[in-house]
Every structure is written in C-alpha cells, then in structure tokens.
Amino acid sequence: MQATAAAKSAKQFSCCFFVIFALNLEIGMNYEDILVRAPHPKCENWQLGNLLSEEVQENGIVLLFCSEERGGGGDHEMKDFSALRKELYDLSKLDFELPICDMGTIISGRSLSDTHYLIEELVTLCLLKNAVPIIIGGSNDLAFPLFSALNARHAQLTYTQISNLISLSTDGEGITAENFLSGILTSKNFSIKNYHHLGYQKHLNPVDSVKLMREVDFDVIRLAEMMGSTERTEPFFRLADLVTVDCDAVESIGDGFSANPQVNGLNRREICAYMKEIGLSQNLKAAGIFNYNISARNPMNHQLMAQMIWHLIEGIMIQHSHPKERSYETFWIFNGEDKYAFHRETFSDLWYFGAHDDENKYIACAAADYEAAKKGIINTRLLRNS
C-alpha cells in the first residue's frame, strides 16, 4: 500500500511539474535549461532565414534539432548543426508567409526516456499553438514521443513512415530504434487509424515482419515502387497526421548521408519530391527526420538535408493556401451489380474514393486507381478501407 501511494504521489508530482514546465515554456522562460538556442542568421531579404521567428507562433512551423542517438546505439553528446542551418537559411523564402521558429537544439536528458519526455512536452507546446513541429536529428525511436504527444490531443491518427527497415522487435527495456514501432502499434493507450510503411528493402528485413504487417492490413510499400515518381504513393501522405523519415532510406553520398549509410535508397531528387508531398498533407501535425549523419564532412550531405527541409516547408506553405472549403466532382464506376464513387478535388486535382456523403470518410487514391476502375480493376486497398 505504501509503495502504491508513493508511486501515485510521484506521478502526481511529475504531472504538476510538467504542467508548470509547459507553462514556463509557453511564456518564454527556462529555454536555456533544455535548449541551446541558435544565433539568428544574417540573411538577405529574399532568403529563408529572414522568416525566422524568435518564439513559437500560432499556425507556424517549428524546427527542433536533436542530438539524441542512444536509442539507435549512438551517443547523446551535443551535435553541431551550424553547417546544416547555414545551408537551410541561405535558401530562398519564395513567397512563404507562415512564421518559422528555430527553437534550437534540444539538450539530451540524463537518460533516453528523459529525452523522450522532453520532446513530448516541446511538441505539445507547439500543438497548443497549432504549429507544426519538425524534429531533425536523433534516431528513429524519437517517433514514439512524437506520436505520444499527438495521441494525447487527437484520436484515430494516421502515421506514415519512410524507412528501409520495419522495426517490429519487442526485445529490450524501454523504447529504442528497434522496438519503437511495435510500441506504437501495440500500445493500448494509443489510437491509430492507419499505418503506412514506405521504402522497405526486402534484403534487409525478416520475411515474417513484412508478412505480419500485411496480415493486419497495414500498407507496406517496397523501395522499387517509390522510385521515379511520387504518383503511386502520394495518397499515403495526403491524410497523414504524422510522417517520419529515416535517412537510411536515402542512398548515401560521400562520407555517408545517414547514420547507417546505404548503397541503395531513394535518390536526391526523389527524397526532395517526397518531402514536398509530406508537407502537402491535409492533416500534417508533426514530422521527424531521423538518422541524419550530422558529422558528415562532405558539404553535399548538408545541402541535401537543407533542401529536404526546404521542400517540406514549401509543401506546408502550399497546403496552407488551399481553400478551406473543398469541392469535388463525383464519378461513378459500375462493375456488375456493384458501383463505386470516385471524387476529384477541383482545386488540387487529387482523387478520392468512397460512396459517403461525409468527405472526411473519403479514402485518398491516385488518378491511376480511377483509370484502373474504369477497366474493372478495383484497388483492394480501397475496398479494404471503405
């Protein structure tokens, strides 16, 4: 009884502490205890760095850099993101309007779980202001506190991940890069509607992992199906609440783009195109880019990461300009005694599937799905989720 009471008391204290902590963050206090703030860059009026805001603003974009790599077998020493920041903020701001906050580099906690908790609180602060947090750096396990923060405020989340590995291990104590996905998909406390895994490579994954994902009706897309064009896999991003990108899914150049350099993966143009698709998501609430080799000596690696982030921001800016009210053209396909409804959104020219009056129940699909349906071939994914 005493142990239970002590645990309850400790939990109450912890909750109170982090409520105060979040309030302090919101009014701009105590940043120095948890973040190393980046110096404001000297930029020309036309450059992205000129958009930087000192604090998190309503409906803005927040960049959070992270050095925590213990979940992937690395260390938690503070990394130097200055080369990446320079490459990013020297790029054009085009006609971007949303404020961008570089919140700084997160100081890793004494333990990995401490860092996870800190990330969850920082992301929650962003969500309170309807801002989109983007975590850059660290290992894949950081997806767990990202998802946890979203789950606390939203139900039935859609999570899309680009990664060459399907991390379904259940071994080890605590959340790591090897078991974080199992933690998300099996937690009784999490509410997940859809999970899409893109870019896996057959020769790197156990057959059982892929088989299990498909048995539970999650979408698993091979790297080969993503190459050359985003059209086939764009629907998996369109309604995603959270998207994370494992840099190990990108082919490496020079001294290694990712923490675990790979000879095969998405090329430089492809990954930038996909980053824009991520930003174009109608529901995007947070994103993460993990396993980046911040210690790379080849400047081309920092250029690539900067341009990946830039394309993500561009997508968010474009989506923000989309009319709030959406209008659709509906096309019916008759197949024997069955009929199926496809909808083309007139502003974006994107396609949806579903015979519902409620557009929130539409399933994102590709124009190719509609063309195939006219020939009598209905995508099984659409039938499964309708």
N, C-alpha and C positions, 0 to 999 in steps of 0.2 A: 504493500500500500504506500509506504514512504517513497519507494523508488518511483511508483507511478505518479505520485503527487509532485515529486521533484522534476520528473520529466515534463509534466504538464506545466509546471511553473516556468521551467526553462523555455518551453515552447512559447508561452505567453510573453516572456521577456524578449525572446527573439523577434516575435511578431511586432511588439511595440517598438523595439529598436529599429527595425527596418521601415516601419511606418514613419518614424521620426527621420530616419536616414533619407527616405524618398522625399519627404517634405523639404529637408535641407537642400537636397539636390535641386528641387524644383525652384527654389528661390535663389539658387546660385551659390550655395555655401558648400564648403568641405570638398570641393573638387580636388584640391591638392592632395587629399588623403587617398584618393582612389584613381586619379588620372594624372598623367603628365600632359599638360596642355601644349599644343603645338603653337609655335610662333606664327603670327599672321603673315602670310607671304606677301612680298612686294610684287604686284601684278599689274599688267596693263588693264585698261577698262574692258577690253574685249575678252580677257582670259577668265577661266572658271574660278580661279582664286579670288577674283573680285566679288564673287557672290557670297563669300564666306560670312556666316553669322557667328557671333561670339557665343550665343546661347541657343538652346533648342527652341524652335519657334513652331507655332501652330501650322499644321499641314506641310511641314518642311521635310527635309531629308537630313539624316544624322549619320555621320561617319564615325565609327568606333574602331580603333585599331587595337589589336590584341596580340600579346606575345606568348600566351599560354599554350604550350605544346606537350604538357605532361600526359595528357590523355592519349596521345599518339606515340608515346615513348621518347619524347624530347624533353626540353627543359622549360623553365618559366622565366628565364632571365629577360630583362627589358631589351627589346629589339629596337633598332634604329630604322624608322620608316621615312626618314627625311628624303632619301633619293626617290622613293615612290611618290611622296607628297609633291615634290617639285615637278615630276613628270605629269602628275594629275592636274595640278593647279595652273600649269602653263598652257593647258589645252583651252580651246575656245569655249566660251559660255553660250554661243549662238544667241537664241532669243529666250533662254531659260529664265523663268520667273520665280520659281519656288526657292525659298532660302535654303542654303546648305550649311550645316553646322559640322565643323570638325571638332568633335568633343574631346579628342586627344587619344592617348594610348593608355589602355587600362593597366593598372598596376596589379599583377597577379597576386592572388591570395596566398596565405601560408600553405594551404592545401588546394588540391584541384577542385574539390567541392566548394571551397570558399570562393574561388574564381567563378564557378558556375552560378553561385548565388548572387554574386556581384553583377554579373552580366544580366541575369534575370531582372534585377532591380533597375539597372540602367535602361534596359529595353522597356520595362514597364513605364518608366518616366517618359520615354519617347511616345509610347502608345497613348498615354494620358493626354498628350498634346496632338494626337492624330498625326504624328510624324512617323516616317518610315526609317527605322534603324537599319544600318548595313554594317555588319561585323566583318572586319578584314583582318586575316591572320589567325593563328592558332590552328588547332587540329579539329577534326570532324565532330568530336564529342560536344563542341560548343553549340551544335544544333539542338542539343537537348534543352539547355536553359532558354534558348530562343523559342522553341516550341512551348515550353512550360509557361513562359511569360504570355504568349498569345493565348494559350489554352485557358489561362485564368480569366480572360476577358471575352473569349469567343468560343462558341461550341461548333462542332462539326467542321473542323479545319481540313483544308486540302494542302498537303505537303508534297512538293516536287523536289527531287534531288538529282543533280548530275554527279555521278561518281562511277569510277571504273570497278568499284567493289560494292558488294552487298553485305553490309556489316551486321550479320544476324547472330553473332556469338552471344552466348549467355554466361560466359566464364568471367571470373574476376569479381572483385568487390568494387562497388561504385560504378559511375558512368565513365566509359572510356571510348576511344575511337572504334574499338572492335565490337562493342555491345550497345552503343547509344541508340541504334535503330531498333533493336529488339526492345530497348527500354521505352521508346516512343510508341511502338506498335502494340505492345502487350500491357502497358500500364492501365490499370483500372481507373486512374484519375484523369486520363487524357481522353479527349473526344476527337477522333479522327474520322473524317468522311471518306477521303480518298488519299492514296499514296501512289505516286508515280516515280519509278526509278529509271533514269535515263543514262545511257552511256556505259553500261556494264560490258565487260570484256570476258568472253567465255573462258579463255585460257587462264584467267586469274581468279575464278570463283568456283566453289564446290557446286556440283550439279544439283545437290539437294537444296541449296539456298534458292536457286532460281526456280526450281520445281515448287518449293513451298510458297514462294511469293505468288506464283500463278495459281496455285490451288486455292488461295484465299482471295483471288480476283484482284490483286494489285497489278498494275501495269508495269512490265519490265521491258525496256527497250534497249536493244544492243547498240553499241557504238556505230556499227555499219549502217544502221537505219537513220542515224542522225547526220551523216556526212553529206556534204554537197548542198543541202537545202534544209531550211527550218520548217518547211510547209507541213511535213508529216507529223512532227512532234510539237508544233506550236500550240495545239489545243491542250496539251498537258501543262502549259504555263498559264493559259488565259484566265483561269479561275483560281489559281493558286494563292493561298494566304501566306505561305512561307516557301521560299526557294533557297536551297543551299547548293553551292558549287564546290566540288572537291577538285583542286588544281591538279591532282594526279590524273584526272580525266583529260588533261590537255597535254599534247605532245611537247616534250621539253626541247629547249634550245640552249646552246652554250653550256654553262655550268649547272644547268638544271632550273627549270621554271618552278617546279614543285618540290615539296619536302621529300617526295619519293619519285624521282624523275622517271618518266615512262617514254619508251620509244614510239609507242602508238597512242593516239588520242585525237581529240578534236584539234584542228589546226588553228592558227591565229585568227584568220578571218571568220571561221565557223564559231569559235567561242565568243567573239565580239557580237556576232549576229544573235547568238542565243542570249547574251546578256541584255540586249535590247528587248528581246521577247519577254524576258523576265520582268523588266521594267514596265512593259505594256500590260501586265496582268491587271485585270479589273479589280482584283481583291488584294493585291500585294500589301502586306502589313509589315513584313520584315524579310531580310535576306542575309545570307552569310557566304563569304568566300574564304575557304579554309585550305590549309596545307600549302600555302604560298611560301616559296623559298626567299624570305626577306633578306637573307645573307648573300644572295646571288651577286657576283661581281660583274656579270655581263649586263650592261645598261638596257639591253633589249628586253630582258625579263621584266624590269621595272616599267618600261614603256608599255609592254603588253598588259600588265596588270592595271596600269593607269587607264589605258584605253578600254579595258573591260569595265572598270568602274564608270568611266565616262559614258559608255553605251547603256549601261544600266540606268544611270541618271537621265539620259536622253529619253529612254523608254518611259520612265516615271513622268517626266515633263509632258510628253506627248499624251499619255493617258489622262493626265490632269486636265488637258484641254478638251477632252472628249465631252460632248454634250451630256448633261445629267440624264436627260430623257432619251431613251433608246427607241428607235423604230425599226421594224422588221418587215420584210417581205416573206410570206409563207408559201412553200411549195410542197404539194402533196405527191407522194410516190405510192402507187398502187401495185401490190405484189400478190396476185391471187386474191384471197379474201382479206388480206392484211393491207393496211395503209399506214404510211409513216410521214411525219411532218418534218420538213427541214426549213430553217429560218435563216435568211441572210440579213445581217445587221447593216442598214443602209449607209451609215457613216463610215464604218471601218471595212465593210465588205467581207466580214468574217461570218462563218457559218455555225449554226447550232442545230441540235436535234431534239425532238420531243413534242408530243401532242398534248401539251399542257397550256392552260391559259396563263399560268404564272411563269414569267420569263426567268425567274430565279431558279426554276427547275429544269431549264434547258441544259443540255449537255454540249459542251464545246466540241466541234468537229471540224474537219477540213473540207475544202471545196471538193477534194477528190472523193470524200465519202459520199457526197451528194451525187457526183457523176457515177460512182460505182452503183449506188442505189438505183439509178435510172436503168442500169443494166441488170437489175435483180439481185445485186450483191449487197447485203446489209452488214456493215461492220459489227462484229459480235460484241465489241466493247460498248457500242451504243445500245444494243439490245440488253446487255447485262446490266447497265446502269440506269436504264429508263424505267 
